Amino acid sequence: AKHDTTLSKALSKLLRHAAPDAGVPITEDGWVRVSDALAWVNRSGKSSFTEEDVRTVVAQDDKQRFSIRGDSTGTLEVRANQGHSLEGVSVELMR
C-alpha cells in the first residue's frame, strides 16, 4: 500500500539520518519513541499516521528494516536496523 510505503520511507529517513537535526530524541543505540516519530512524520498535517500504522509497517516489512519494542514504562519505541549515518548512534550496540 502506498500509505505504508510513505510511512516506511519517512521512518527510515528519521531513524537513520534526520533525528538529531529534527530535534527528535534518539538513544545511542538508535531507539526513538514512536510518539516522537509520529509527531515528526505527521508534522506537515498531510498525514495522520498512528501507532498501529507503525506496528503494521514494522511487521510487514519484508526486509526487516525496523525493530519495535515497548519499554517497562509502556513507551513504544522504534529503530532502524541498519543504514545509520548519525553521529553518536552506534549500530554495534544493537546486537
C-alpha positions in Angstrom: 0.0 0.0 0.0 1.2 3.5 -0.9 0.3 4.6 2.6 2.7 2.1 4.2 5.5 3.0 1.7 5.2 6.7 2.7 5.4 5.9 6.4 8.3 3.4 5.9 10.3 5.9 3.9 9.7 8.7 6.4 10.6 6.4 9.3 13.8 5.3 7.5 14.8 8.9 7.0 14.1 9.9 10.5 15.7 6.9 12.3 18.7 6.6 10.0 19.6 10.2 9.3 17.4 13.1 10.4 16.5 12.6 14.1 19.1 14.9 15.7 18.6 17.8 13.2 14.8 17.3 13.6 15.2 17.7 17.4 13.8 14.1 17.8 15.4 12.4 20.8 17.3 9.2 19.8 19.1 6.8 22.1 22.7 6.0 21.4 21.6 2.6 20.1 19.1 4.1 17.8 15.7 3.9 19.5 13.1 6.7 19.1 9.8 6.9 20.8 7.0 6.1 18.4 5.1 9.1 19.7 8.0 11.4 18.8 8.5 9.7 15.4 4.8 10.1 14.6 4.8 13.8 15.6 7.7 14.3 13.1 6.2 12.2 10.3 2.8 13.9 10.7 4.2 17.4 11.2 3.1 18.7 7.8 -0.5 17.9 8.6 -0.9 16.0 5.3 -0.7 12.6 7.0 -2.1 11.3 10.3 -0.3 8.0 10.8 -0.9 6.2 14.1 0.9 3.8 16.4 -1.0 1.0 14.7 0.4 2.1 11.3 3.9 1.9 12.7 3.3 -1.6 14.0 2.0 -2.6 10.7 4.9 -1.2 8.7 7.4 -2.9 11.1 5.5 -6.3 11.0 5.0 -6.3 7.2 8.5 -5.0 6.1 10.0 -8.0 4.2 13.5 -6.6 4.6 13.1 -6.3 8.4 14.3 -2.7 8.3 12.9 -1.8 11.7 12.6 -3.1 15.2 9.9 -2.1 17.7 9.8 -2.6 21.4 7.8 -1.5 24.4 9.9 -0.4 27.4 8.9 -1.0 31.1 7.0 2.2 31.3 4.8 1.3 28.4 6.5 3.6 26.0 6.7 2.2 22.5 10.0 2.7 20.6 11.1 2.0 17.1 14.5 1.7 15.5 16.1 1.2 12.1 18.1 -1.9 11.9 20.8 -0.7 9.6 22.0 2.2 7.4 22.5 4.9 10.1 24.5 7.9 9.2 24.1 9.5 12.6 26.9 10.8 14.8 26.8 9.1 18.2 24.4 6.3 17.2 26.2 3.0 17.2 24.8 0.1 15.2 27.2 -2.1 17.0 25.3 -1.6 20.2 22.2 -3.1 18.5 23.1 -6.8 18.7 
